Structure formats: structure tokens, C-alpha cells
Amino acid sequence: MQVLTVNLGDRSYPIYIGEQLLSQPELLCPHIRGRQVCVVTNETVAPLYLDKLCAALSDYQVDTVILPDGESHKTLQVWSSIFDTLLSSRHNRTTTLIALGGGVVGDMTGFAAATYQRGVDFIQIPTTLLSMVDSSVGGKTGVNHPLGKNMIGAFYQPRCVLADTSLLRTLPARELSAGIAEIVKYGLISDYDFFVWLENNMDDLLAGDMTALAYAVKRSCENKADVVAQDEHEGGLRAILNLGHTFGHAIETAQGYGNWLHGEAVAAGMVMAADLSCRRGAISNDELARVIHLLQRANLPVKAPSDMIPTQFMELMGVDKKVLDGRLRLVLLESMGKAIITSDIDAGMLQDTFDACKAD
């Protein structure tokens, strides 16, 4: 097991990374301050891991909430069902919510913890690769709105993150690839050596090699923890973690939440960001080709949907959280392994990117 720390002063917390961690209550118990626990999971994960987690928490009052699975259910209505259990089971202000699932479960549980009785503790136990390397770390919580993804939520940090990599053995291949998209992102925005490592080890990741996966999770979490420690509330630097996300969120919203997985939309969005960066002269055509090739090797889409037109992209991108005073800001590459946030975007170049990065 490896332990990383997200350094946020008196709100710092550990990230435990390793195999078979779910059955080690000694990792969880120090972060549970009361006697009540509410485990929030979904209908896919519950049959696999809920009993195992509850057995590890046998000394507590444990109540459970099983949500429907999928991004399409990341709504205020579904989110409010968590409170039905908390209130009917009389959970008090010392309760701890535990998110057992992927990014949707983690985001909704964290947002519920941020708002129940004005804030209670919560713990992240991510069960997908994407949530292990991205959504479980950093305290972004929330739900979607029909007009925009993750537009309702709060920054609220967990007490700890338990990344049990053995849970990835039951992860479908499509979900594994979606997680790899966020891993590639770290190589592009801040860790070029990691990008090269991914080029050399992609086959092992896709094959589910536990050593390779553990290293990728660790390296990704190190990169994210470093950024979050410097800019917890996304006042500046933290926005680089959204490379490809402004384009990607537009794809997810237009196609209907859940039809494209988040990582799939981010992959296509990263190609668009890299393409625009290339047109600006920041990276070469060969480097753009490397980005595309690596994502293709991970079985990820590298083109936006054929039915999306530039005006639709611009309308949906205008709802993005990085828009400031009416000006669109994008995360682009300054070089391979270094990202920038800019509102200096040439309209003609952006149009060319839309045209070049749309499926036939």
C-alpha cells in the first residue's frame, strides 16, 4: 500500500492506494468520528462490494442508499433521495457518508455531505479507474443540470480516499478506457515524463496489469494533489485539470448524459484542445499525432460526434464554469507537459478545429 497526502492545512487527508484495502477497517475507522455511517452506492456496485464494506464496518450503525447507475441519474431529484435515508434513520451531525462507486456516486455523496445539517464527514471509496485518478480527489462535488454538467455543487473535501485497485478487476473494458483518458490528461498538462511512460505501457494498462494500474493511479493522484494543494477552489491554476473538459462537457450535454462516458467525451475534447494548440504553434503536428495515437490505442474516441455543429458547441461551451465575464476561456497546451488557461482564442482557428475534429 502507498499513502499520498492532499496538503490542505488542517483539512489535509490521505489517499490510500493498493489492493484488498476494502477489507481493512483499520484504514477507515480513524476517519469515522461518530457511530453512524451511511454508505451510498449504486445498483451495479452494490452486489459486488457493498456486503464486504458493511462487514468491515460491523461496529457501526450502517445504513445504505442504492442509487440508479449512470450519468443520466446525476440529478437533484435522485440526489435528494440520500436525505430520505439520512433523516428517516435519524443520522446526526457526527455521521459519516461513504461513497462506494464511480464519479457519479462520489460527486453526489460529497454534495450530500456538504449540505446535510450544513456539513458532515464523508469518505471516498472509488470503484472505477476514472474516479480513482480524478473525481475522488480534490473535493469537487455536485450534480448535473439539463443545461450544463456539474453546474450545481460545492467544494467539499473528503476525510480520506481509499483507492482499492483490486476493485478494477470487475471494471468493464469501456470504463477502463474512460479512466485512461483522465490519466493521459496528467501527462499532457504537467508531467511529460508520465506521458512517455503511458506510450510505453499502454498495453499493460489495457490488459489490467495491477502493477501498471497502481503506478498510473499513484502518479495521477500525485499530480492532482499537487495542483489542488496550490488552488483548492479553482481560482486559477486548478483549471488546468480541465484540459479537454470544456469541449467534452459540451459533447456530454448535447448527446444526453450517459450516452458518451465522461472519459470518452474528455478524450475527444483533449484532441480538440491539442488541435487548437497546434494551430496556435504551441505543439507540432507530430506531437498532435502522438496525442491522437495514444488515445486511439486506449480505445477512446478522437472525433466529436458528426451531428454537432460549431454553433451548438459554442452555445454549450458558453455555459462552462471557466467562462468569465462573458468570455470563453480554454485550457490549451503551451507545450507537451505544460498547460495554460487563455481567453485569447482566434475565432478562425477555433472554427478550423471544430471542422477538423468532427466525425465524418
VOVEX-41838 format. One record per residue (C-alpha): residue number from 1; chain; x, y, z. Coordinates in steps of 0.2 Angstrom, whole numbers, plus 5000, padded with zeros to 4 digits. Example, Ala and Ser with C-alpha at 12.3 -4.5 7.8 and 13.67 -1.06 7.14 Angstrom:
BEGIN
    k  c    c1    c2    c3
    1  A  5062  4978  5039
    2  A  5068  4995  5036
% end
This chain:
BEGIN
    k  c    c1    c2    c3
    1  A  5000  5000  5000
    2  A  5005  5018  4996
    3  A  4999  5033  5005
    4  A  4999  5051  4997
    5  A  4993  5066  5006
    6  A  4982  5081  4999
    7  A  4990  5095  5009
    8  A  4976  5107  5014
    9  A  4982  5113  5031
   10  A  4970  5106  5045
   11  A  4959  5099  5031
   12  A  4973  5088  5024
   13  A  4969  5070  5020
   14  A  4977  5054  5015
   15  A  4974  5044  4999
   16  A  4977  5025  5001
   17  A  4982  5016  4986
   18  A  4984  4997  4985
   19  A  4975  4980  4984
   20  A  4962  4972  4995
   21  A  4960  4989  5005
   22  A  4941  4987  5006
   23  A  4943  4973  5020
   24  A  4955  4983  5031
   25  A  4944  4993  5043
   26  A  4959  5000  5052
   27  A  4961  5011  5037
   28  A  4943  5018  5038
   29  A  4939  5019  5056
   30  A  4951  5033  5061
   31  A  4942  5044  5049
   32  A  4925  5040  5056
   33  A  4921  5051  5071
   34  A  4904  5046  5076
   35  A  4895  5029  5077
   36  A  4884  5032  5062
   37  A  4888  5028  5044
   38  A  4878  5029  5028
   39  A  4885  5020  5013
   40  A  4880  5027  4996
   41  A  4882  5016  4981
   42  A  4873  5011  4965
   43  A  4864  4996  4959
   44  A  4879  4990  4949
   45  A  4892  4991  4963
   46  A  4881  4986  4977
   47  A  4880  4967  4973
   48  A  4899  4966  4971
   49  A  4906  4976  4986
   50  A  4893  4983  4997
   51  A  4892  4967  5009
   52  A  4911  4967  5010
   53  A  4911  4985  5015
   54  A  4897  4983  5028
   55  A  4906  4968  5036
   56  A  4921  4980  5038
   57  A  4910  4992  5047
   58  A  4901  4980  5059
   59  A  4905  4991  5074
   60  A  4894  5005  5067
   61  A  4876  5009  5064
   62  A  4877  5007  5045
   63  A  4863  5012  5033
   64  A  4864  5011  5014
   65  A  4857  5020  4999
   66  A  4857  5012  4982
   67  A  4856  5024  4968
   68  A  4852  5020  4950
   69  A  4868  5018  4939
   70  A  4873  5031  4926
   71  A  4877  5049  4922
   72  A  4858  5052  4917
   73  A  4853  5050  4936
   74  A  4865  5063  4942
   75  A  4851  5075  4946
   76  A  4844  5085  4960
   77  A  4829  5073  4962
   78  A  4840  5057  4963
   79  A  4852  5066  4975
   80  A  4838  5071  4987
   81  A  4834  5053  4990
   82  A  4850  5052  5000
   83  A  4842  5063  5013
   84  A  4827  5052  5014
   85  A  4838  5038  5022
   86  A  4848  5050  5032
   87  A  4833  5058  5040
   88  A  4822  5043  5042
   89  A  4837  5034  5051
   90  A  4840  5049  5062
   91  A  4858  5052  5057
   92  A  4865  5066  5067
   93  A  4879  5079  5064
   94  A  4893  5066  5068
   95  A  4888  5054  5054
   96  A  4900  5049  5040
   97  A  4894  5047  5022
   98  A  4904  5034  5012
   99  A  4904  5035  4993
  100  A  4906  5017  4986
  101  A  4906  5019  4967
  102  A  4912  5029  4952
  103  A  4912  5048  4949
  104  A  4893  5050  4949
  105  A  4891  5042  4966
  106  A  4906  5051  4973
  107  A  4900  5068  4967
  108  A  4883  5066  4973
  109  A  4888  5059  4990
  110  A  4900  5073  4993
  111  A  4887  5086  4989
  112  A  4875  5077  5001
  113  A  4888  5078  5014
  114  A  4892  5096  5011
  115  A  4874  5100  5014
  116  A  4866  5088  5026
  117  A  4865  5098  5043
  118  A  4876  5111  5035
  119  A  4891  5098  5033
  120  A  4895  5081  5039
  121  A  4910  5070  5035
  122  A  4912  5059  5020
  123  A  4924  5046  5013
  124  A  4928  5042  4995
  125  A  4930  5023  4990
  126  A  4931  5025  4971
  127  A  4927  5009  4961
  128  A  4932  5015  4944
  129  A  4948  5020  4937
  130  A  4942  5037  4932
  131  A  4936  5041  4949
  132  A  4952  5034  4957
  133  A  4963  5046  4947
  134  A  4951  5061  4946
  135  A  4934  5064  4954
  136  A  4938  5056  4971
  137  A  4952  5068  4974
  138  A  4951  5087  4976
  139  A  4933  5090  4984
  140  A  4923  5094  4969
  141  A  4905  5088  4972
  142  A  4889  5091  4963
  143  A  4875  5086  4951
  144  A  4871  5090  4933
  145  A  4858  5102  4926
  146  A  4850  5099  4909
  147  A  4858  5115  4903
  148  A  4876  5111  4910
  149  A  4886  5097  4918
  150  A  4891  5099  4936
  151  A  4884  5117  4937
  152  A  4876  5114  4955
  153  A  4888  5108  4969
  154  A  4901  5113  4981
  155  A  4920  5111  4985
  156  A  4920  5099  5000
  157  A  4935  5088  5004
  158  A  4933  5070  5010
  159  A  4941  5064  5026
  160  A  4951  5051  5016
  161  A  4951  5042  4999
  162  A  4953  5023  4998
  163  A  4958  5018  4981
  164  A  4957  4999  4981
  165  A  4965  4994  4964
  166  A  4959  4976  4966
  167  A  4941  4983  4963
  168  A  4946  4987  4945
  169  A  4946  4968  4941
  170  A  4927  4969  4938
  171  A  4928  4985  4928
  172  A  4921  4984  4910
  173  A  4934  4987  4896
  174  A  4925  5003  4891
  175  A  4925  5010  4908
  176  A  4944  5006  4910
  177  A  4947  5016  4894
  178  A  4937  5030  4900
  179  A  4948  5031  4916
  180  A  4964  5031  4905
  181  A  4958  5047  4896
  182  A  4960  5056  4913
  183  A  4977  5048  4916
  184  A  4983  5054  4899
  185  A  4977  5072  4904
  186  A  4990  5072  4918
  187  A  5004  5068  4906
  188  A  4999  5082  4894
  189  A  4996  5096  4907
  190  A  5010  5094  4919
  191  A  5020  5078  4918
  192  A  5028  5074  4901
  193  A  5039  5060  4908
  194  A  5022  5052  4913
  195  A  5015  5054  4895
  196  A  5031  5045  4888
  197  A  5028  5031  4901
  198  A  5010  5029  4895
  199  A  5016  5027  4877
  200  A  5027  5013  4883
  201  A  5015  5005  4895
  202  A  4998  5007  4887
  203  A  4996  4989  4883
  204  A  4999  4984  4901
  205  A  4986  4996  4907
  206  A  4973  4989  4895
  207  A  4977  4971  4900
  208  A  4973  4976  4918
  209  A  4991  4974  4924
  210  A  4989  4978  4943
  211  A  5007  4985  4944
  212  A  5005  4996  4930
  213  A  4987  5002  4935
  214  A  4994  5005  4953
  215  A  5008  5016  4946
  216  A  4996  5026  4935
  217  A  4984  5029  4949
  218  A  4998  5035  4961
  219  A  5006  5046  4948
  220  A  4989  5054  4943
  221  A  4984  5057  4961
  222  A  5001  5065  4964
  223  A  4999  5077  4950
  224  A  4981  5081  4955
  225  A  4985  5083  4974
  226  A  4999  5095  4970
  227  A  4988  5106  4959
  228  A  4973  5105  4972
  229  A  4985  5110  4986
  230  A  4990  5126  4977
  231  A  4972  5131  4971
  232  A  4958  5122  4981
  233  A  4944  5132  4974
  234  A  4950  5134  4956
  235  A  4954  5152  4957
  236  A  4967  5150  4943
  237  A  4980  5135  4942
  238  A  4967  5121  4946
  239  A  4958  5125  4930
  240  A  4972  5116  4920
  241  A  4964  5100  4926
  242  A  4950  5103  4914
  243  A  4960  5101  4898
  244  A  4948  5094  4885
  245  A  4933  5096  4898
  246  A  4925  5112  4890
  247  A  4924  5103  4873
  248  A  4920  5087  4882
  249  A  4906  5093  4893
  250  A  4898  5101  4878
  251  A  4898  5084  4869
  252  A  4891  5075  4885
  253  A  4877  5088  4886
  254  A  4872  5088  4868
  255  A  4872  5069  4867
  256  A  4862  5066  4883
  257  A  4871  5062  4899
  258  A  4877  5044  4899
  259  A  4877  5041  4880
  260  A  4895  5046  4880
  261  A  4905  5041  4895
  262  A  4914  5056  4903
  263  A  4931  5050  4899
  264  A  4926  5047  4881
  265  A  4920  5065  4879
  266  A  4936  5071  4888
  267  A  4947  5061  4875
  268  A  4938  5069  4860
  269  A  4939  5086  4869
  270  A  4958  5084  4873
  271  A  4961  5081  4854
  272  A  4951  5097  4850
  273  A  4962  5106  4863
  274  A  4978  5099  4856
  275  A  4972  5103  4838
  276  A  4969  5121  4843
  277  A  4986  5121  4852
  278  A  4994  5115  4836
  279  A  4986  5128  4826
  280  A  4992  5141  4838
  281  A  5010  5135  4836
  282  A  5012  5128  4854
  283  A  5014  5110  4849
  284  A  5020  5102  4832
  285  A  5010  5091  4820
  286  A  5020  5076  4826
  287  A  5016  5080  4844
  288  A  4997  5081  4840
  289  A  4998  5065  4831
  290  A  5006  5057  4846
  291  A  4991  5063  4857
  292  A  4979  5056  4845
  293  A  4988  5039  4843
  294  A  4989  5037  4862
  295  A  4971  5040  4864
  296  A  4967  5028  4850
  297  A  4977  5015  4857
  298  A  4967  5016  4873
  299  A  4951  5013  4863
  300  A  4945  5031  4865
  301  A  4936  5042  4853
  302  A  4946  5055  4845
  303  A  4932  5064  4835
  304  A  4917  5074  4841
  305  A  4900  5067  4836
  306  A  4896  5071  4817
  307  A  4879  5079  4822
  308  A  4887  5093  4832
  309  A  4889  5109  4823
  310  A  4900  5124  4829
  311  A  4886  5135  4834
  312  A  4880  5121  4846
  313  A  4897  5119  4853
  314  A  4899  5137  4856
  315  A  4882  5138  4864
  316  A  4885  5124  4876
  317  A  4903  5129  4880
  318  A  4896  5146  4885
  319  A  4889  5138  4900
  320  A  4906  5131  4906
  321  A  4911  5136  4923
  322  A  4928  5144  4916
  323  A  4918  5157  4907
  324  A  4922  5174  4915
  325  A  4913  5190  4912
  326  A  4906  5183  4896
  327  A  4922  5177  4889
  328  A  4926  5159  4885
  329  A  4942  5153  4892
  330  A  4950  5136  4887
  331  A  4964  5125  4894
  332  A  4976  5123  4880
  333  A  4994  5116  4878
  334  A  5009  5128  4879
  335  A  5020  5113  4876
  336  A  5019  5094  4879
  337  A  5018  5093  4898
  338  A  5013  5111  4901
  339  A  4995  5118  4900
  340  A  4989  5136  4900
  341  A  4972  5144  4903
  342  A  4968  5158  4890
  343  A  4954  5168  4883
  344  A  4965  5174  4869
  345  A  4956  5162  4856
  346  A  4956  5166  4837
  347  A  4939  5163  4831
  348  A  4945  5157  4814
  349  A  4957  5144  4822
  350  A  4943  5138  4833
  351  A  4931  5135  4818
  352  A  4945  5126  4809
  353  A  4947  5114  4825
  354  A  4928  5111  4825
  355  A  4929  5106  4807
  356  A  4944  5095  4808
  357  A  4939  5086  4824
  358  A  4921  5081  4819
  359  A  4917  5063  4814
  360  A  4913  5061  4796
% end
